[in-house]
Amino acid sequence: MLQRRLTIHGLVQGVGFRAALAREARRRGLAGWVRNRSDGTVEAVVAGDPAAVDEMTRWAARGPPAARVTRVDAEPASGEFDGFEMRPTA
């Protein structure tokens, strides 16, 4: 199992990014969470099959149609997750 923390920059809040990311992660069988951050980014931790985590990372670089992603920072993560959840803004 691979775990990765993603920080997505650009026009990513107010465009349905969190809900779309959660839907895509669940579709790929991933666990973890997603939330908006007060600095205007979206943060997510995705955990699961390495190929699915890589697919999710590529998806995050595009996002939903209304998003304009400028950069995705990815780093190793760790934790225990039961499903995929949307968390409140941090």
mmCIF file as gemmi writes it, N, C-alpha and C atoms, coordinates in Angstrom:
data_model
loop_
_atom_site.group_PDB
_atom_site.id
_atom_site.type_symbol
_atom_site.label_atom_id
_atom_site.label_alt_id
_atom_site.label_comp_id
_atom_site.label_asym_id
_atom_site.label_entity_id
_atom_site.label_seq_id
_atom_site.pdbx_PDB_ins_code
_atom_site.Cartn_x
_atom_site.Cartn_y
_atom_site.Cartn_z
_atom_site.occupancy
_atom_site.B_iso_or_equiv
_atom_site.pdbx_formal_charge
_atom_site.auth_seq_id
_atom_site.auth_asym_id
_atom_site.pdbx_PDB_model_num
ATOM 1 N N . MET Axp A 1 ? 0.839 -1.177 0 1 0 ? 1 A 1
ATOM 2 C CA . MET Axp A 1 ? 0 0 0 1 0 ? 1 A 1
ATOM 3 C C . MET Axp A 1 ? 0.888 1.245 0 1 0 ? 1 A 1
ATOM 4 N N . LEU Axp A 2 ? 0.497 2.23 -0.797 1 0 ? 2 A 1
ATOM 5 C CA . LEU Axp A 2 ? 1.208 3.502 -0.906 1 0 ? 2 A 1
ATOM 6 C C . LEU Axp A 2 ? 0.323 4.597 -0.335 1 0 ? 2 A 1
ATOM 7 N N . GLN Axp A 3 ? 0.927 5.541 0.391 1 0 ? 3 A 1
ATOM 8 C CA . GLN Axp A 3 ? 0.207 6.694 0.923 1 0 ? 3 A 1
ATOM 9 C C . GLN Axp A 3 ? 0.922 7.955 0.473 1 0 ? 3 A 1
ATOM 10 N N . ARG Axp A 4 ? 0.124 8.947 0.028 1 0 ? 4 A 1
ATOM 11 C CA . ARG Axp A 4 ? 0.713 10.179 -0.487 1 0 ? 4 A 1
ATOM 12 C C . ARG Axp A 4 ? -0.143 11.369 -0.046 1 0 ? 4 A 1
ATOM 13 N N . ARG Axp A 5 ? 0.54 12.428 0.411 1 0 ? 5 A 1
ATOM 14 C CA . ARG Axp A 5 ? -0.134 13.696 0.738 1 0 ? 5 A 1
ATOM 15 C C . ARG Axp A 5 ? 0.002 14.614 -0.468 1 0 ? 5 A 1
ATOM 16 N N . LEU Axp A 6 ? -1.12 15.157 -0.927 1 0 ? 6 A 1
ATOM 17 C CA . LEU Axp A 6 ? -1.145 16.057 -2.068 1 0 ? 6 A 1
ATOM 18 C C . LEU Axp A 6 ? -1.564 17.44 -1.603 1 0 ? 6 A 1
ATOM 19 N N . THR Axp A 7 ? -0.866 18.452 -2.066 1 0 ? 7 A 1
ATOM 20 C CA . THR Axp A 7 ? -1.283 19.837 -1.873 1 0 ? 7 A 1
ATOM 21 C C . THR Axp A 7 ? -1.473 20.425 -3.262 1 0 ? 7 A 1
ATOM 22 N N . ILE Axp A 8 ? -2.716 20.81 -3.556 1 0 ? 8 A 1
ATOM 23 C CA . ILE Axp A 8 ? -3.075 21.249 -4.902 1 0 ? 8 A 1
ATOM 24 C C . ILE Axp A 8 ? -3.243 22.762 -4.892 1 0 ? 8 A 1
ATOM 25 N N . HIS Axp A 9 ? -2.519 23.431 -5.787 1 0 ? 9 A 1
ATOM 26 C CA . HIS Axp A 9 ? -2.501 24.887 -5.862 1 0 ? 9 A 1
ATOM 27 C C . HIS Axp A 9 ? -3.239 25.356 -7.114 1 0 ? 9 A 1
ATOM 28 N N . GLY Axp A 10 ? -3.723 26.583 -7.078 1 0 ? 10 A 1
ATOM 29 C CA . GLY Axp A 10 ? -4.386 27.194 -8.229 1 0 ? 10 A 1
ATOM 30 C C . GLY Axp A 10 ? -5.804 27.585 -7.864 1 0 ? 10 A 1
ATOM 31 N N . LEU Axp A 11 ? -6.676 27.661 -8.854 1 0 ? 11 A 1
ATOM 32 C CA . LEU Axp A 11 ? -8.094 27.918 -8.619 1 0 ? 11 A 1
ATOM 33 C C . LEU Axp A 11 ? -8.737 26.571 -8.312 1 0 ? 11 A 1
ATOM 34 N N . VAL Axp A 12 ? -8.712 26.205 -7.035 1 0 ? 12 A 1
ATOM 35 C CA . VAL Axp A 12 ? -9.142 24.866 -6.63 1 0 ? 12 A 1
ATOM 36 C C . VAL Axp A 12 ? -10.198 24.888 -5.527 1 0 ? 12 A 1
ATOM 37 N N . GLN Axp A 13 ? -10.587 26.063 -5.068 1 0 ? 13 A 1
ATOM 38 C CA . GLN Axp A 13 ? -11.668 26.168 -4.09 1 0 ? 13 A 1
ATOM 39 C C . GLN Axp A 13 ? -12.845 26.861 -4.752 1 0 ? 13 A 1
ATOM 40 N N . GLY Axp A 14 ? -14.048 26.43 -4.389 1 0 ? 14 A 1
ATOM 41 C CA . GLY Axp A 14 ? -15.25 27.003 -4.963 1 0 ? 14 A 1
ATOM 42 C C . GLY Axp A 14 ? -15.594 26.446 -6.335 1 0 ? 14 A 1
ATOM 43 N N . VAL Axp A 15 ? -14.926 25.363 -6.723 1 0 ? 15 A 1
ATOM 44 C CA . VAL Axp A 15 ? -15.165 24.764 -8.041 1 0 ? 15 A 1
ATOM 45 C C . VAL Axp A 15 ? -15.536 23.28 -7.935 1 0 ? 15 A 1
ATOM 46 N N . GLY Axp A 16 ? -15.86 22.824 -6.731 1 0 ? 16 A 1
ATOM 47 C CA . GLY Axp A 16 ? -16.249 21.43 -6.539 1 0 ? 16 A 1
ATOM 48 C C . GLY Axp A 16 ? -15.074 20.464 -6.49 1 0 ? 16 A 1
ATOM 49 N N . PHE Axp A 17 ? -13.869 20.979 -6.216 1 0 ? 17 A 1
ATOM 50 C CA . PHE Axp A 17 ? -12.679 20.131 -6.251 1 0 ? 17 A 1
ATOM 51 C C . PHE Axp A 17 ? -12.729 19.035 -5.191 1 0 ? 17 A 1
ATOM 52 N N . ARG Axp A 18 ? -13.071 19.401 -3.943 1 0 ? 18 A 1
ATOM 53 C CA . ARG Axp A 18 ? -13.075 18.396 -2.867 1 0 ? 18 A 1
ATOM 54 C C . ARG Axp A 18 ? -14.03 17.253 -3.174 1 0 ? 18 A 1
ATOM 55 N N . ALA Axp A 19 ? -15.248 17.579 -3.56 1 0 ? 19 A 1
ATOM 56 C CA . ALA Axp A 19 ? -16.24 16.536 -3.841 1 0 ? 19 A 1
ATOM 57 C C . ALA Axp A 19 ? -15.806 15.676 -5.021 1 0 ? 19 A 1
ATOM 58 N N . ALA Axp A 20 ? -15.262 16.305 -6.051 1 0 ? 20 A 1
ATOM 59 C CA . ALA Axp A 20 ? -14.818 15.541 -7.22 1 0 ? 20 A 1
ATOM 60 C C . ALA Axp A 20 ? -13.643 14.636 -6.859 1 0 ? 20 A 1
ATOM 61 N N . LEU Axp A 21 ? -12.703 15.146 -6.067 1 0 ? 21 A 1
ATOM 62 C CA . LEU Axp A 21 ? -11.554 14.33 -5.668 1 0 ? 21 A 1
ATOM 63 C C . LEU Axp A 21 ? -12.017 13.148 -4.82 1 0 ? 21 A 1
ATOM 64 N N . ALA Axp A 22 ? -12.931 13.395 -3.88 1 0 ? 22 A 1
ATOM 65 C CA . ALA Axp A 22 ? -13.445 12.299 -3.04 1 0 ? 22 A 1
ATOM 66 C C . ALA Axp A 22 ? -14.13 11.241 -3.901 1 0 ? 22 A 1
ATOM 67 N N . ARG Axp A 23 ? -14.921 11.678 -4.858 1 0 ? 23 A 1
ATOM 68 C CA . ARG Axp A 23 ? -15.623 10.733 -5.755 1 0 ? 23 A 1
ATOM 69 C C . ARG Axp A 23 ? -14.619 9.904 -6.559 1 0 ? 23 A 1
ATOM 70 N N . GLU Axp A 24 ? -13.594 10.571 -7.112 1 0 ? 24 A 1
ATOM 71 C CA . GLU Axp A 24 ? -12.577 9.863 -7.892 1 0 ? 24 A 1
ATOM 72 C C . GLU Axp A 24 ? -11.777 8.893 -7.024 1 0 ? 24 A 1
ATOM 73 N N . ALA Axp A 25 ? -11.442 9.303 -5.813 1 0 ? 25 A 1
ATOM 74 C CA . ALA Axp A 25 ? -10.686 8.428 -4.91 1 0 ? 25 A 1
ATOM 75 C C . ALA Axp A 25 ? -11.499 7.185 -4.559 1 0 ? 25 A 1
ATOM 76 N N . ARG Axp A 26 ? -12.765 7.375 -4.238 1 0 ? 26 A 1
ATOM 77 C CA . ARG Axp A 26 ? -13.634 6.222 -3.913 1 0 ? 26 A 1
ATOM 78 C C . ARG Axp A 26 ? -13.765 5.296 -5.11 1 0 ? 26 A 1
ATOM 79 N N . ARG Axp A 27 ? -13.909 5.884 -6.299 1 0 ? 27 A 1
ATOM 80 C CA . ARG Axp A 27 ? -14.042 5.073 -7.52 1 0 ? 27 A 1
ATOM 81 C C . ARG Axp A 27 ? -12.812 4.199 -7.727 1 0 ? 27 A 1
ATOM 82 N N . ARG Axp A 28 ? -11.66 4.689 -7.313 1 0 ? 28 A 1
ATOM 83 C CA . ARG Axp A 28 ? -10.412 3.942 -7.458 1 0 ? 28 A 1
ATOM 84 C C . ARG Axp A 28 ? -10.119 3.036 -6.257 1 0 ? 28 A 1
ATOM 85 N N . GLY Axp A 29 ? -11.017 2.997 -5.283 1 0 ? 29 A 1
ATOM 86 C CA . GLY Axp A 29 ? -10.839 2.147 -4.111 1 0 ? 29 A 1
ATOM 87 C C . GLY Axp A 29 ? -9.812 2.667 -3.125 1 0 ? 29 A 1
ATOM 88 N N . LEU Axp A 30 ? -9.571 3.981 -3.133 1 0 ? 30 A 1
ATOM 89 C CA . LEU Axp A 30 ? -8.579 4.57 -2.237 1 0 ? 30 A 1
ATOM 90 C C . LEU Axp A 30 ? -9.207 4.999 -0.92 1 0 ? 30 A 1
ATOM 91 N N . ALA Axp A 31 ? -8.399 5.052 0.104 1 0 ? 31 A 1
ATOM 92 C CA . ALA Axp A 31 ? -8.799 5.562 1.413 1 0 ? 31 A 1
ATOM 93 C C . ALA Axp A 31 ? -8.074 6.889 1.639 1 0 ? 31 A 1
ATOM 94 N N . GLY Axp A 32 ? -8.527 7.631 2.656 1 0 ? 32 A 1
ATOM 95 C CA . GLY Axp A 32 ? -7.867 8.883 3.014 1 0 ? 32 A 1
ATOM 96 C C . GLY Axp A 32 ? -8.86 9.995 3.25 1 0 ? 32 A 1
ATOM 97 N N . TRP Axp A 33 ? -8.464 11.211 2.919 1 0 ? 33 A 1
ATOM 98 C CA . TRP Axp A 33 ? -9.31 12.38 3.155 1 0 ? 33 A 1
ATOM 99 C C . TRP Axp A 33 ? -8.898 13.545 2.254 1 0 ? 33 A 1
ATOM 100 N N . VAL Axp A 34 ? -9.796 14.551 2.173 1 0 ? 34 A 1
ATOM 101 C CA . VAL Axp A 34 ? -9.525 15.77 1.415 1 0 ? 34 A 1
ATOM 102 C C . VAL Axp A 34 ? -10.137 16.943 2.182 1 0 ? 34 A 1
ATOM 103 N N . ARG Axp A 35 ? -9.479 18.107 2.118 1 0 ? 35 A 1
ATOM 104 C CA . ARG Axp A 35 ? -10.015 19.308 2.76 1 0 ? 35 A 1
ATOM 105 C C . ARG Axp A 35 ? -9.464 20.553 2.077 1 0 ? 35 A 1
ATOM 106 N N . ASN Axp A 36 ? -10.221 21.651 2.204 1 0 ? 36 A 1
ATOM 107 C CA . ASN Axp A 36 ? -9.711 22.952 1.808 1 0 ? 36 A 1
ATOM 108 C C . ASN Axp A 36 ? -8.791 23.455 2.899 1 0 ? 36 A 1
ATOM 109 N N . ARG Axp A 37 ? -7.836 24.287 2.506 1 0 ? 37 A 1
ATOM 110 C CA . ARG Axp A 37 ? -6.951 24.93 3.481 1 0 ? 37 A 1
ATOM 111 C C . ARG Axp A 37 ? -7.179 26.432 3.407 1 0 ? 37 A 1
ATOM 112 N N . SER Axp A 38 ? -6.963 27.1 4.519 1 0 ? 38 A 1
ATOM 113 C CA . SER Axp A 38 ? -7.221 28.534 4.593 1 0 ? 38 A 1
ATOM 114 C C . SER Axp A 38 ? -6.316 29.339 3.658 1 0 ? 38 A 1
ATOM 115 N N . ASP Axp A 39 ? -5.235 28.737 3.158 1 0 ? 39 A 1
ATOM 116 C CA . ASP Axp A 39 ? -4.345 29.441 2.23 1 0 ? 39 A 1
ATOM 117 C C . ASP Axp A 39 ? -4.809 29.34 0.776 1 0 ? 39 A 1
ATOM 118 N N . GLY Axp A 40 ? -5.982 28.724 0.539 1 0 ? 40 A 1
ATOM 119 C CA . GLY Axp A 40 ? -6.533 28.621 -0.809 1 0 ? 40 A 1
ATOM 120 C C . GLY Axp A 40 ? -6.188 27.34 -1.539 1 0 ? 40 A 1
ATOM 121 N N . THR Axp A 41 ? -5.399 26.471 -0.925 1 0 ? 41 A 1
ATOM 122 C CA . THR Axp A 41 ? -5.06 25.189 -1.546 1 0 ? 41 A 1
ATOM 123 C C . THR Axp A 41 ? -6.067 24.12 -1.114 1 0 ? 41 A 1
ATOM 124 N N . VAL Axp A 42 ? -5.991 22.979 -1.763 1 0 ? 42 A 1
ATOM 125 C CA . VAL Axp A 42 ? -6.717 21.784 -1.345 1 0 ? 42 A 1
ATOM 126 C C . VAL Axp A 42 ? -5.662 20.766 -0.938 1 0 ? 42 A 1
ATOM 127 N N . GLU Axp A 43 ? -5.876 20.116 0.193 1 0 ? 43 A 1
ATOM 128 C CA . GLU Axp A 43 ? -4.947 19.106 0.711 1 0 ? 43 A 1
ATOM 129 C C . GLU Axp A 43 ? -5.667 17.764 0.757 1 0 ? 43 A 1
ATOM 130 N N . ALA Axp A 44 ? -4.96 16.713 0.381 1 0 ? 44 A 1
ATOM 131 C CA . ALA Axp A 44 ? -5.549 15.375 0.422 1 0 ? 44 A 1
ATOM 132 C C . ALA Axp A 44 ? -4.481 14.368 0.801 1 0 ? 44 A 1
ATOM 133 N N . VAL Axp A 45 ? -4.911 13.309 1.447 1 0 ? 45 A 1
ATOM 134 C CA . VAL Axp A 45 ? -4.075 12.133 1.654 1 0 ? 45 A 1
ATOM 135 C C . VAL Axp A 45 ? -4.799 10.984 0.972 1 0 ? 45 A 1
ATOM 136 N N . VAL Axp A 46 ? -4.094 10.308 0.073 1 0 ? 46 A 1
ATOM 137 C CA . VAL Axp A 46 ? -4.665 9.163 -0.637 1 0 ? 46 A 1
ATOM 138 C C . VAL Axp A 46 ? -3.819 7.933 -0.323 1 0 ? 46 A 1
ATOM 139 N N . ALA Axp A 47 ? -4.496 6.822 -0.079 1 0 ? 47 A 1
ATOM 140 C CA . ALA Axp A 47 ? -3.814 5.601 0.334 1 0 ? 47 A 1
ATOM 141 C C . ALA Axp A 47 ? -4.44 4.407 -0.367 1 0 ? 47 A 1
ATOM 142 N N . GLY Axp A 48 ? -3.582 3.519 -0.864 1 0 ? 48 A 1
ATOM 143 C CA . GLY Axp A 48 ? -4.078 2.311 -1.506 1 0 ? 48 A 1
ATOM 144 C C . GLY Axp A 48 ? -3.081 1.733 -2.472 1 0 ? 48 A 1
ATOM 145 N N . ASP Axp A 49 ? -3.599 1.035 -3.465 1 0 ? 49 A 1
ATOM 146 C CA . ASP Axp A 49 ? -2.776 0.422 -4.494 1 0 ? 49 A 1
ATOM 147 C C . ASP Axp A 49 ? -1.892 1.49 -5.159 1 0 ? 49 A 1
ATOM 148 N N . PRO Axp A 50 ? -0.583 1.243 -5.295 1 0 ? 50 A 1
ATOM 149 C CA . PRO Axp A 50 ? 0.311 2.256 -5.874 1 0 ? 50 A 1
ATOM 150 C C . PRO Axp A 50 ? -0.126 2.782 -7.237 1 0 ? 50 A 1
ATOM 151 N N . ALA Axp A 51 ? -0.636 1.927 -8.097 1 0 ? 51 A 1
ATOM 152 C CA . ALA Axp A 51 ? -1.081 2.389 -9.417 1 0 ? 51 A 1
ATOM 153 C C . ALA Axp A 51 ? -2.274 3.34 -9.28 1 0 ? 51 A 1
ATOM 154 N N . ALA Axp A 52 ? -3.188 3.04 -8.366 1 0 ? 52 A 1
ATOM 155 C CA . ALA Axp A 52 ? -4.354 3.904 -8.152 1 0 ? 52 A 1
ATOM 156 C C . ALA Axp A 52 ? -3.949 5.237 -7.53 1 0 ? 52 A 1
ATOM 157 N N . VAL Axp A 53 ? -2.977 5.209 -6.629 1 0 ? 53 A 1
ATOM 158 C CA . VAL Axp A 53 ? -2.473 6.462 -6.031 1 0 ? 53 A 1
ATOM 159 C C . VAL Axp A 53 ? -1.82 7.318 -7.113 1 0 ? 53 A 1
ATOM 160 N N . ASP Axp A 54 ? -1.061 6.699 -7.993 1 0 ? 54 A 1
ATOM 161 C CA . ASP Axp A 54 ? -0.448 7.446 -9.102 1 0 ? 54 A 1
ATOM 162 C C . ASP Axp A 54 ? -1.519 8.036 -10.015 1 0 ? 54 A 1
ATOM 163 N N . GLU Axp A 55 ? -2.563 7.263 -10.329 1 0 ? 55 A 1
ATOM 164 C CA . GLU Axp A 55 ? -3.667 7.769 -11.152 1 0 ? 55 A 1
ATOM 165 C C . GLU Axp A 55 ? -4.339 8.961 -10.478 1 0 ? 55 A 1
ATOM 166 N N . MET Axp A 56 ? -4.547 8.865 -9.163 1 0 ? 56 A 1
ATOM 167 C CA . MET Axp A 56 ? -5.198 9.946 -8.427 1 0 ? 56 A 1
ATOM 168 C C . MET Axp A 56 ? -4.333 11.202 -8.427 1 0 ? 56 A 1
ATOM 169 N N . THR Axp A 57 ? -3.036 11.019 -8.32 1 0 ? 57 A 1
ATOM 170 C CA . THR Axp A 57 ? -2.118 12.163 -8.354 1 0 ? 57 A 1
ATOM 171 C C . THR Axp A 57 ? -2.187 12.851 -9.717 1 0 ? 57 A 1
ATOM 172 N N . ARG Axp A 58 ? -2.24 12.073 -10.782 1 0 ? 58 A 1
ATOM 173 C CA . ARG Axp A 58 ? -2.381 12.663 -12.122 1 0 ? 58 A 1
ATOM 174 C C . ARG Axp A 58 ? -3.729 13.363 -12.271 1 0 ? 58 A 1
ATOM 175 N N . TRP Axp A 59 ? -4.789 12.754 -11.742 1 0 ? 59 A 1
ATOM 176 C CA . TRP Axp A 59 ? -6.101 13.387 -11.808 1 0 ? 59 A 1
ATOM 177 C C . TRP Axp A 59 ? -6.075 14.735 -11.076 1 0 ? 59 A 1
ATOM 178 N N . ALA Axp A 60 ? -5.438 14.779 -9.901 1 0 ? 60 A 1
ATOM 179 C CA . ALA Axp A 60 ? -5.38 16.017 -9.111 1 0 ? 60 A 1
ATOM 180 C C . ALA Axp A 60 ? -4.691 17.147 -9.872 1 0 ? 60 A 1
ATOM 181 N N . ALA Axp A 61 ? -3.791 16.813 -10.775 1 0 ? 61 A 1
ATOM 182 C CA . ALA Axp A 61 ? -3.107 17.838 -11.57 1 0 ? 61 A 1
ATOM 183 C C . ALA Axp A 61 ? -4.052 18.477 -12.597 1 0 ? 61 A 1
ATOM 184 N N . ARG Axp A 62 ? -5.188 17.852 -12.858 1 0 ? 62 A 1
ATOM 185 C CA . ARG Axp A 62 ? -6.207 18.401 -13.761 1 0 ? 62 A 1
ATOM 186 C C . ARG Axp A 62 ? -7.4 18.907 -12.97 1 0 ? 62 A 1
ATOM 187 N N . GLY Axp A 63 ? -7.922 18.043 -12.088 1 0 ? 63 A 1
ATOM 188 C CA . GLY Axp A 63 ? -9.094 18.375 -11.294 1 0 ? 63 A 1
ATOM 189 C C . GLY Axp A 63 ? -10.368 18.382 -12.119 1 0 ? 63 A 1
ATOM 190 N N . PRO Axp A 64 ? -11.457 18.855 -11.517 1 0 ? 64 A 1
ATOM 191 C CA . PRO Axp A 64 ? -12.729 18.936 -12.235 1 0 ? 64 A 1
ATOM 192 C C . PRO Axp A 64 ? -12.666 20.05 -13.283 1 0 ? 64 A 1
ATOM 193 N N . PRO Axp A 65 ? -13.64 20.098 -14.198 1 0 ? 65 A 1
ATOM 194 C CA . PRO Axp A 65 ? -13.576 21.037 -15.318 1 0 ? 65 A 1
ATOM 195 C C . PRO Axp A 65 ? -13.372 22.51 -14.942 1 0 ? 65 A 1
ATOM 196 N N . ALA Axp A 66 ? -13.984 22.99 -13.861 1 0 ? 66 A 1
ATOM 197 C CA . ALA Axp A 66 ? -13.885 24.41 -13.509 1 0 ? 66 A 1
ATOM 198 C C . ALA Axp A 66 ? -12.573 24.774 -12.809 1 0 ? 66 A 1
ATOM 199 N N . ALA Axp A 67 ? -11.808 23.799 -12.383 1 0 ? 67 A 1
ATOM 200 C CA . ALA Axp A 67 ? -10.55 24.063 -11.665 1 0 ? 67 A 1
ATOM 201 C C . ALA Axp A 67 ? -9.45 24.482 -12.632 1 0 ? 67 A 1
ATOM 202 N N . ARG Axp A 68 ? -8.51 25.234 -12.115 1 0 ? 68 A 1
ATOM 203 C CA . ARG Axp A 68 ? -7.296 25.616 -12.854 1 0 ? 68 A 1
ATOM 204 C C . ARG Axp A 68 ? -6.105 25.318 -11.952 1 0 ? 68 A 1
ATOM 205 N N . VAL Axp A 69 ? -5.596 24.106 -12.046 1 0 ? 69 A 1
ATOM 206 C CA . VAL Axp A 69 ? -4.494 23.661 -11.184 1 0 ? 69 A 1
ATOM 207 C C . VAL Axp A 69 ? -3.178 24.202 -11.742 1 0 ? 69 A 1
ATOM 208 N N . THR Axp A 70 ? -2.399 24.831 -10.865 1 0 ? 70 A 1
ATOM 209 C CA . THR Axp A 70 ? -1.091 25.346 -11.278 1 0 ? 70 A 1
ATOM 210 C C . THR Axp A 70 ? 0.05 24.456 -10.809 1 0 ? 70 A 1
ATOM 211 N N . ARG Axp A 71 ? -0.172 23.714 -9.729 1 0 ? 71 A 1
ATOM 212 C CA . ARG Axp A 71 ? 0.902 22.867 -9.188 1 0 ? 71 A 1
ATOM 213 C C . ARG Axp A 71 ? 0.317 21.861 -8.2 1 0 ? 71 A 1
ATOM 214 N N . VAL Axp A 72 ? 0.91 20.673 -8.158 1 0 ? 72 A 1
ATOM 215 C CA . VAL Axp A 72 ? 0.574 19.672 -7.145 1 0 ? 72 A 1
ATOM 216 C C . VAL Axp A 72 ? 1.87 19.265 -6.463 1 0 ? 72 A 1
ATOM 217 N N . ASP Axp A 73 ? 1.938 19.481 -5.157 1 0 ? 73 A 1
ATOM 218 C CA . ASP Axp A 73 ? 3.067 18.999 -4.362 1 0 ? 73 A 1
ATOM 219 C C . ASP Axp A 73 ? 2.677 17.64 -3.794 1 0 ? 73 A 1
ATOM 220 N N . ALA Axp A 74 ? 3.538 16.663 -3.943 1 0 ? 74 A 1
ATOM 221 C CA . ALA Axp A 74 ? 3.26 15.31 -3.443 1 0 ? 74 A 1
ATOM 222 C C . ALA Axp A 74 ? 4.396 14.876 -2.539 1 0 ? 74 A 1
ATOM 223 N N . GLU Axp A 75 ? 4.037 14.289 -1.412 1 0 ? 75 A 1
ATOM 224 C CA . GLU Axp A 75 ? 5.043 13.795 -0.466 1 0 ? 75 A 1
ATOM 225 C C . GLU Axp A 75 ? 4.512 12.541 0.218 1 0 ? 75 A 1
ATOM 226 N N . PRO Axp A 76 ? 5.389 11.735 0.777 1 0 ? 76 A 1
ATOM 227 C CA . PRO Axp A 76 ? 4.936 10.527 1.478 1 0 ? 76 A 1
ATOM 228 C C . PRO Axp A 76 ? 4.029 10.897 2.654 1 0 ? 76 A 1
ATOM 229 N N . ALA Axp A 77 ? 3.118 10.019 2.972 1 0 ? 77 A 1
ATOM 230 C CA . ALA Axp A 77 ? 2.2 10.211 4.102 1 0 ? 77 A 1
ATOM 231 C C . ALA Axp A 77 ? 2.069 8.895 4.851 1 0 ? 77 A 1
ATOM 232 N N . SER Axp A 78 ? 1.501 8.98 6.041 1 0 ? 78 A 1
ATOM 233 C CA . SER Axp A 78 ? 1.223 7.76 6.801 1 0 ? 78 A 1
ATOM 234 C C . SER Axp A 78 ? -0.028 7.99 7.632 1 0 ? 78 A 1
ATOM 235 N N . GLY Axp A 79 ? -0.66 6.919 7.972 1 0 ? 79 A 1
ATOM 236 C CA . GLY Axp A 79 ? -1.865 6.983 8.782 1 0 ? 79 A 1
ATOM 237 C C . GLY Axp A 79 ? -2.74 5.779 8.534 1 0 ? 79 A 1
ATOM 238 N N . GLU Axp A 80 ? -3.811 5.704 9.296 1 0 ? 80 A 1
ATOM 239 C CA . GLU Axp A 80 ? -4.789 4.634 9.157 1 0 ? 80 A 1
ATOM 240 C C . GLU Axp A 80 ? -6.102 5.273 8.739 1 0 ? 80 A 1
ATOM 241 N N . PHE Axp A 81 ? -6.721 4.741 7.714 1 0 ? 81 A 1
ATOM 242 C CA . PHE Axp A 81 ? -7.927 5.338 7.163 1 0 ? 81 A 1
ATOM 243 C C . PHE Axp A 81 ? -8.986 4.27 6.949 1 0 ? 81 A 1
ATOM 244 N N . ASP Axp A 82 ? -10.218 4.667 7.191 1 0 ? 82 A 1
ATOM 245 C CA . ASP Axp A 82 ? -11.362 3.792 6.964 1 0 ? 82 A 1
ATOM 246 C C . ASP Axp A 82 ? -12.237 4.494 5.941 1 0 ? 82 A 1
ATOM 247 N N . GLY Axp A 83 ? -12.056 4.175 4.675 1 0 ? 83 A 1
ATOM 248 C CA . GLY Axp A 83 ? -12.811 4.841 3.619 1 0 ? 83 A 1
ATOM 249 C C . GLY Axp A 83 ? -12.168 6.171 3.245 1 0 ? 83 A 1
ATOM 250 N N . PHE Axp A 84 ? -12.93 6.995 2.525 1 0 ? 84 A 1
ATOM 251 C CA . PHE Axp A 84 ? -12.433 8.296 2.086 1 0 ? 84 A 1
ATOM 252 C C . PHE Axp A 84 ? -13.418 9.355 2.542 1 0 ? 84 A 1
ATOM 253 N N . GLU Axp A 85 ? -12.922 10.4 3.209 1 0 ? 85 A 1
ATOM 254 C CA . GLU Axp A 85 ? -13.804 11.406 3.786 1 0 ? 85 A 1
ATOM 255 C C . GLU Axp A 85 ? -13.422 12.819 3.361 1 0 ? 85 A 1
ATOM 256 N N . MET Axp A 86 ? -14.431 13.695 3.394 1 0 ? 86 A 1
ATOM 257 C CA . MET Axp A 86 ? -14.202 15.123 3.2 1 0 ? 86 A 1
ATOM 258 C C . MET Axp A 86 ? -14.131 15.735 4.596 1 0 ? 86 A 1
ATOM 259 N N . ARG Axp A 87 ? -13.052 16.459 4.852 1 0 ? 87 A 1
ATOM 260 C CA . ARG Axp A 87 ? -12.853 17.089 6.157 1 0 ? 87 A 1
ATOM 261 C C . ARG Axp A 87 ? -13.1 18.586 6.08 1 0 ? 87 A 1
ATOM 262 N N . PRO Axp A 88 ? -13.345 19.223 7.241 1 0 ? 88 A 1
ATOM 263 C CA . PRO Axp A 88 ? -13.536 20.668 7.253 1 0 ? 88 A 1
ATOM 264 C C . PRO Axp A 88 ? -12.238 21.417 6.92 1 0 ? 88 A 1
ATOM 265 N N . THR Axp A 89 ? -12.392 22.666 6.544 1 0 ? 89 A 1
ATOM 266 C CA . THR Axp A 89 ? -11.247 23.523 6.219 1 0 ? 89 A 1
ATOM 267 C C . THR Axp A 89 ? -10.299 23.622 7.402 1 0 ? 89 A 1
ATOM 268 N N . ALA Axp A 90 ? -9.008 23.6 7.085 1 0 ? 90 A 1
ATOM 269 C CA . ALA Axp A 90 ? -7.987 23.732 8.135 1 0 ? 90 A 1
ATOM 270 C C . ALA Axp A 90 ? -7.269 25.061 7.973 1 0 ? 90 A 1
